[in-house]
């Protein structure tokens, strides 16, 4: 006797990469991961449909057990591509993070449920991942779950109750699968209770923060602790314009900025000269207090050196001899200089990318 089937017999997930995206191994890896992840999220969402009562969800898709297969496609693209789609489908001329385009036709008696298409902008996802402190894969998973719920009839823009139902469903799926990050609705609410998700979310966040400051409201924070390496400057030496603009805005409103870095003082000052921010307000300069090189150099008020820890001469000699014998690059910091015994590509990166002062 045939057992009753739970769920469709087959889940068909098609993952595509828009041709304008760069040939990035990370994106290829994420696309392969999504083949499995999309199926996991779909199975859990289908299970919830049969075990929960919703007041606001469109019930046109209710019983997925009656289908032999369910099909969904997911396309990774850039901001230009999704902006054109957003204009065509929603008449909104801006990039967004995710679009859901249903292909389901209610009442059509066929054995295949064509759920629809999801389109995710990698450009926007990368910015949002950076702002929210998790990886690009984490953010794309969040966007995928959000888009999938739209295809299943959830719509957070209908009402406050609809928003709460969809938010609860997002959190349940993400938590059950142990994926990192809050759902898209909760993340948006975290930045602004009145932000419309149809806008580009990270642009909206910055606009709201700037508007509040310019209207004369007291800043919620008196101090900001910011990691230079990875936040202001990435590990390839590229500047993050959004982070830089936010820091400038904060300083203009009297917020004290505390910078963390693995750089030497000279390198840090050189970096901020590139940003045209050296010596401005509380930003780093020769007169700034600071702790550098894991506490071996400490500068007090007005940039005066108040502590120095030197390595033993014999230890330095042994390290240099070992470096020369085995051709292993070694870097030593002395005063504001970066010393090395011979040329090496890894050492060159300290100068070309991290702006350390080069003295051989």
Backbone torsions as a table, in degrees:
resi	resn	phi	psi	omega
1	UNK	NA	130.6	-174.5
2	UNK	-73.8	128.3	178.6
3	UNK	-72.3	150.2	178.3
4	UNK	-69.1	129.7	-177.0
5	UNK	-79.9	137.5	175.1
6	UNK	-106.1	110.0	-178.4
7	UNK	86.2	168.0	179.1
8	UNK	-66.3	153.8	-178.7
9	UNK	-67.2	-27.9	-175.0
10	UNK	-143.2	138.6	171.4
11	UNK	-112.0	119.7	-178.7
12	UNK	-107.3	114.1	-178.8
13	UNK	-116.6	118.6	177.7
14	UNK	-105.3	123.5	179.8
15	UNK	-110.6	127.9	178.8
16	UNK	-125.6	155.3	176.2
17	UNK	-123.0	120.2	-178.1
18	UNK	-63.8	139.3	-169.0
19	UNK	-64.6	-20.9	-179.2
20	UNK	-76.4	-15.6	177.9
21	UNK	-69.4	145.5	178.7
22	UNK	-66.3	156.3	179.5
23	UNK	-77.3	78.7	-172.6
24	UNK	-103.7	122.2	178.5
25	UNK	-57.0	-31.6	178.9
26	UNK	-64.0	-43.9	-179.4
27	UNK	-66.2	-39.9	177.6
28	UNK	-62.2	-41.5	178.9
29	UNK	-64.5	-42.0	178.8
30	UNK	-63.9	-41.3	179.8
31	UNK	-60.1	-41.3	178.8
32	UNK	-66.4	-39.6	179.0
33	UNK	-64.3	-37.2	-177.4
34	UNK	-66.3	-24.4	178.2
35	UNK	-58.5	-41.7	177.6
36	UNK	-81.1	-42.8	-175.5
37	UNK	-63.5	-39.0	179.9
38	UNK	-62.1	-41.4	177.5
39	UNK	-62.6	-40.5	178.4
40	UNK	-62.2	-45.9	-178.9
41	UNK	-65.5	-39.7	179.4
42	UNK	-63.8	-45.8	-179.6
43	UNK	-59.8	-42.2	-179.1
44	UNK	-68.8	-40.8	178.3
45	UNK	-64.7	-41.2	177.8
46	UNK	-62.9	-40.8	178.8
47	UNK	-61.1	-41.7	-179.2
48	UNK	-66.5	-32.0	179.7
49	UNK	-60.7	-37.0	-176.8
50	UNK	-85.8	-7.6	-175.3
51	UNK	-123.5	11.8	-179.2
52	UNK	-137.6	154.5	175.3
53	UNK	-111.6	124.0	-179.1
54	UNK	-113.3	143.0	-178.8
55	UNK	-94.4	-22.3	-172.5
56	UNK	-117.7	-12.6	-176.6
57	UNK	-72.0	139.0	174.5
58	UNK	-68.3	118.5	-173.0
59	UNK	-87.1	19.8	-177.8
60	UNK	-62.2	-26.2	171.8
61	UNK	-112.3	109.3	-175.1
62	UNK	-123.9	-45.0	-175.9
63	UNK	-119.7	96.9	-178.2
64	UNK	-78.1	-11.5	-179.9
65	UNK	-63.8	-23.2	-176.0
66	UNK	-78.5	-6.6	-178.9
67	UNK	-100.2	144.8	175.0
68	UNK	-74.7	-31.1	179.6
69	UNK	-152.4	156.9	175.9
70	UNK	-124.6	132.5	-177.5
71	UNK	-118.0	136.6	174.2
72	UNK	-145.8	146.2	177.2
73	UNK	-121.7	150.8	179.2
74	UNK	-135.1	125.4	-179.1
75	UNK	-115.5	127.8	172.2
76	UNK	-94.3	130.5	-174.8
77	UNK	-143.4	-174.9	176.1
78	UNK	-104.3	179.8	-176.5
79	UNK	-64.6	-38.2	-178.9
80	UNK	-62.1	-43.0	-178.2
81	UNK	-65.3	-47.2	-176.7
82	UNK	-72.1	-26.0	176.6
83	UNK	-65.8	-41.6	178.5
84	UNK	-64.6	-42.3	177.5
85	UNK	-64.2	-40.7	-179.6
86	UNK	-62.7	-37.8	177.5
87	UNK	-68.2	-41.8	-177.3
88	UNK	-70.9	-41.9	-173.6
89	UNK	-89.8	-33.1	-172.8
90	UNK	-123.5	-0.2	-178.5
91	UNK	57.4	37.4	176.7
92	UNK	-121.8	115.7	-170.4
93	UNK	-91.8	68.0	174.7
94	UNK	-159.5	159.9	176.2
95	UNK	-72.9	153.4	175.4
96	UNK	-139.2	179.4	-176.1
97	UNK	-88.0	-43.0	-177.9
98	UNK	-145.6	141.6	173.3
99	UNK	-121.9	139.7	176.1
100	UNK	-117.0	124.5	-178.1
101	UNK	-125.0	103.6	-175.3
102	UNK	-70.8	140.4	174.5
103	UNK	-114.3	4.0	-176.4
104	UNK	-76.3	134.0	176.8
105	UNK	-114.3	105.5	-178.5
106	UNK	-58.1	138.6	176.7
107	UNK	88.2	-9.8	179.9
108	UNK	-79.3	115.4	-174.6
109	UNK	-87.5	84.2	175.9
110	UNK	-132.0	156.2	-175.3
111	UNK	-77.9	-2.9	-177.3
112	UNK	-115.5	127.4	174.1
113	UNK	-93.5	107.0	176.2
114	UNK	-86.7	93.2	-172.4
115	UNK	-65.2	-45.6	177.6
116	UNK	142.4	-163.3	-174.2
117	UNK	-122.8	138.8	172.5
118	UNK	-112.9	136.2	177.5
119	UNK	-125.6	124.3	-177.0
120	UNK	-123.0	129.3	176.7
121	UNK	-84.2	118.4	178.2
122	UNK	-67.1	-34.5	179.6
123	UNK	-60.5	-51.5	-179.6
124	UNK	-67.6	-40.3	179.3
125	UNK	-60.8	-38.7	-179.8
126	UNK	-65.6	-41.7	178.7
127	UNK	-64.6	-43.8	-178.7
128	UNK	-67.5	-36.5	177.6
129	UNK	-62.5	-41.5	179.6
130	UNK	-64.7	-42.4	-179.7
131	UNK	-67.8	-33.6	-174.5
132	UNK	-96.6	-0.1	170.0
133	UNK	77.6	30.7	173.6
134	UNK	-138.1	-176.6	-172.5
135	UNK	-82.6	167.3	177.2
136	UNK	-61.4	-41.4	177.5
137	UNK	-60.5	-42.8	178.2
138	UNK	-56.9	-45.9	-177.3
139	UNK	-67.8	-40.3	180.0
140	UNK	-66.4	-36.2	174.8
141	UNK	-60.9	-43.9	178.8
142	UNK	-60.2	-45.2	179.7
143	UNK	-66.1	-37.9	178.8
144	UNK	-62.5	-45.4	179.0
145	UNK	-62.1	-42.8	179.0
146	UNK	-60.7	-47.3	-179.9
147	UNK	-65.6	-39.2	179.0
148	UNK	-61.4	-41.5	179.5
149	UNK	-65.6	-34.6	174.1
150	UNK	-60.8	-43.2	179.3
151	UNK	-63.4	-26.0	-179.5
152	UNK	-91.1	8.3	172.3
153	UNK	102.9	2.1	175.9
154	UNK	-82.3	143.7	178.0
155	UNK	-149.4	103.3	-175.7
156	UNK	-71.0	-12.0	-177.7
157	UNK	-86.9	-5.5	-177.7
158	UNK	-71.1	-44.9	-175.1
159	UNK	-166.2	171.2	176.6
160	UNK	-62.5	-39.7	179.7
161	UNK	-64.9	-40.7	178.4
162	UNK	-64.5	-38.7	177.6
163	UNK	-62.7	-42.5	-179.2
164	UNK	-66.9	-38.8	178.5
165	UNK	-64.8	-43.9	-179.2
166	UNK	-69.9	-38.2	177.3
167	UNK	-60.5	-44.5	179.5
168	UNK	-62.1	-38.5	-179.9
169	UNK	-68.7	-40.8	176.5
170	UNK	-57.9	-50.2	-177.2
171	UNK	-63.5	-38.3	-178.7
172	UNK	-63.7	-43.5	-179.3
173	UNK	-67.3	-47.9	-178.2
174	UNK	-62.6	-42.9	-178.9
175	UNK	-68.9	-40.5	-179.7
176	UNK	-63.8	-40.2	179.8
177	UNK	-82.7	-3.6	179.8
178	UNK	58.9	39.5	174.5
179	UNK	-88.9	146.5	-173.5
180	UNK	-79.6	141.9	173.0
181	UNK	105.4	158.1	174.2
182	UNK	-80.2	159.9	173.4
183	UNK	-65.0	163.6	-174.2
184	UNK	-62.4	-39.1	-178.6
185	UNK	-66.2	-46.2	-179.8
186	UNK	-66.4	-36.3	177.5
187	UNK	-63.8	-43.0	179.1
188	UNK	-64.5	-41.5	179.9
189	UNK	-65.3	-31.8	179.7
190	UNK	-61.7	-34.8	-179.1
191	UNK	-86.6	-36.1	-177.9
192	UNK	-163.2	126.7	-177.0
193	UNK	-71.3	-21.2	-178.6
194	UNK	-110.3	18.1	180.0
195	UNK	-78.8	130.0	178.6
196	UNK	-84.8	123.3	-177.3
197	UNK	-64.1	-18.2	-179.8
198	UNK	-69.5	-16.3	175.3
199	UNK	-84.2	161.7	174.0
200	UNK	-65.1	116.1	-165.5
201	UNK	-66.4	-40.2	-176.5
202	UNK	-73.2	-31.2	174.3
203	UNK	-66.3	-42.0	179.0
204	UNK	-62.2	-40.6	179.6
205	UNK	-59.8	-47.1	-178.8
206	UNK	-65.3	-39.4	179.7
207	UNK	-63.2	-41.8	-179.4
208	UNK	-65.4	-43.7	-179.6
209	UNK	-63.5	-44.0	-179.6
210	UNK	-65.3	-41.3	-178.7
211	UNK	-62.4	-41.5	-179.6
212	UNK	-63.3	-41.0	-179.9
213	UNK	-67.9	-41.8	-176.2
214	UNK	-72.5	-22.3	177.9
215	UNK	-80.4	1.5	173.9
216	UNK	92.8	8.4	177.7
217	UNK	-70.5	146.8	175.9
218	UNK	-66.8	134.7	177.2
219	UNK	-63.6	143.5	-179.8
220	UNK	-69.7	-26.3	-178.1
221	UNK	-118.2	142.1	175.0
222	UNK	-95.9	-20.9	-180.0
223	UNK	-133.2	145.3	172.3
224	UNK	-124.8	130.4	173.9
225	UNK	-103.6	120.3	-171.9
226	UNK	-128.7	130.6	176.1
227	UNK	-85.0	117.0	179.4
228	UNK	-62.6	-45.4	-174.6
229	UNK	-79.4	106.1	179.8
230	UNK	106.2	-23.0	179.6
231	UNK	-105.9	-54.6	177.4
232	UNK	-84.9	-41.4	180.0
233	UNK	-129.8	130.2	179.3
234	UNK	-80.6	-179.9	-172.6
235	UNK	-80.9	7.0	171.7
236	UNK	-111.9	7.0	177.3
237	UNK	87.8	4.6	-179.5
238	UNK	-84.1	143.3	-178.2
239	UNK	-86.6	140.0	176.1
240	UNK	-93.7	102.0	-174.4
241	UNK	-62.6	-35.4	-178.8
242	UNK	-65.5	-43.9	179.3
243	UNK	-64.5	-40.9	-179.4
244	UNK	-63.0	-44.1	179.8
245	UNK	-64.1	-38.7	178.7
246	UNK	-64.9	-40.4	178.4
247	UNK	-65.2	-41.4	178.2
248	UNK	-61.4	-41.6	179.6
249	UNK	-64.4	-41.6	-179.8
250	UNK	-63.7	-44.7	-179.9
251	UNK	-63.5	-38.6	-179.8
252	UNK	-64.2	-21.0	179.6
253	UNK	-100.0	10.4	174.9
254	UNK	86.2	12.7	178.0
255	UNK	-79.6	133.8	177.1
256	UNK	-82.3	127.0	-178.2
257	UNK	-106.8	123.6	176.5
258	UNK	-105.9	121.2	-174.5
259	UNK	-100.6	136.1	175.3
260	UNK	-112.4	139.0	-178.2
261	UNK	-163.2	155.8	171.5
262	UNK	-94.4	2.2	-178.1
263	UNK	-78.5	162.0	169.4
264	UNK	-75.1	169.0	179.5
265	UNK	-62.8	-42.6	-179.4
266	UNK	-61.3	-42.7	179.1
267	UNK	-64.8	-40.5	179.9
268	UNK	-64.5	-43.8	178.2
269	UNK	-62.8	-41.8	179.1
270	UNK	-62.1	-39.4	178.7
271	UNK	-61.7	-45.7	-178.1
272	UNK	-73.3	-20.5	171.5
273	UNK	-66.8	-36.6	176.7
274	UNK	-63.7	-30.7	180.0
275	UNK	-84.3	-2.6	-174.6
276	UNK	59.4	37.1	-178.7
277	UNK	-127.4	3.1	-178.8
278	UNK	-66.8	129.7	177.1
279	UNK	81.7	1.9	-178.9
280	UNK	-92.1	127.1	175.1
281	UNK	57.2	-127.2	-177.4
282	UNK	-94.7	10.8	-179.1
283	UNK	-77.6	163.5	-169.2
284	UNK	-64.7	137.3	172.7
285	UNK	-154.9	-177.9	178.2
286	UNK	-64.7	-15.0	-178.7
287	UNK	-100.8	6.0	-175.6
288	UNK	-89.5	143.9	170.6
289	UNK	-72.1	156.8	178.7
290	UNK	177.5	161.6	177.3
291	UNK	-121.1	124.6	-173.8
292	UNK	-129.5	159.9	175.9
293	UNK	53.1	55.4	176.5
294	UNK	54.5	36.6	175.4
295	UNK	88.8	1.8	-178.6
296	UNK	-78.5	-17.2	174.8
297	UNK	-130.9	124.9	-179.8
298	UNK	-127.9	126.1	178.9
299	UNK	-112.3	134.8	-178.8
300	UNK	-97.9	-153.8	-178.2
301	UNK	-60.4	138.8	-178.1
302	UNK	65.4	18.4	175.1
303	UNK	76.4	17.3	-178.6
304	UNK	-78.7	132.1	178.3
305	UNK	-68.5	121.8	-178.5
306	UNK	-117.5	-10.1	177.7
307	UNK	-156.3	137.8	176.9
308	UNK	-140.4	132.7	176.1
309	UNK	-115.4	118.7	-178.8
310	UNK	-105.6	143.2	173.9
311	UNK	-73.3	150.9	176.3
312	UNK	-60.8	140.3	-177.0
313	UNK	-58.8	-39.5	-179.0
314	UNK	-65.6	-36.9	177.8
315	UNK	-65.6	-42.1	178.8
316	UNK	-62.7	-40.9	-179.6
317	UNK	-63.2	-46.0	179.8
318	UNK	-61.9	-40.8	-179.7
319	UNK	-64.7	-41.5	179.9
320	UNK	-66.7	-42.9	179.2
321	UNK	-63.8	-39.2	178.8
322	UNK	-65.4	-41.0	179.0
323	UNK	-61.0	-45.5	-179.4
324	UNK	-67.2	-42.7	-176.5
325	UNK	-64.5	-42.7	-173.5
326	UNK	-102.7	4.5	179.4
327	UNK	55.3	40.2	176.4
328	UNK	-102.0	122.6	-176.3
329	UNK	-62.2	139.4	179.0
330	UNK	-130.7	140.4	178.3
331	UNK	-124.9	132.7	177.1
332	UNK	-123.8	141.2	179.5
333	UNK	-106.4	127.6	-179.6
334	UNK	-137.6	121.1	-173.4
335	UNK	55.1	-121.7	178.6
336	UNK	-105.6	19.6	-174.7
337	UNK	-111.0	152.8	177.3
338	UNK	-114.0	112.4	-172.7
339	UNK	-105.2	145.3	175.9
340	UNK	-148.1	161.6	-175.1
341	UNK	-92.7	-27.9	-178.8
342	UNK	-156.3	162.5	-178.6
343	UNK	-69.6	141.8	176.0
344	UNK	-160.5	142.2	-178.7
345	UNK	-56.2	-37.7	-179.8
346	UNK	-65.4	-37.0	178.0
347	UNK	-69.9	-38.2	179.9
348	UNK	-60.1	-32.5	179.3
349	UNK	-61.2	-32.3	177.8
350	UNK	-59.7	-32.3	-177.2
351	UNK	-91.5	-44.1	-175.3
352	UNK	-76.9	-33.1	-177.4
353	UNK	-101.8	-45.9	-173.4
354	UNK	-99.5	0.3	171.2
355	UNK	62.8	31.0	173.8
356	UNK	-73.7	143.2	179.3
357	UNK	-67.4	126.8	-174.6
358	UNK	-99.3	121.0	172.1
359	UNK	-138.4	119.8	-177.4
360	UNK	-103.4	NA	NA
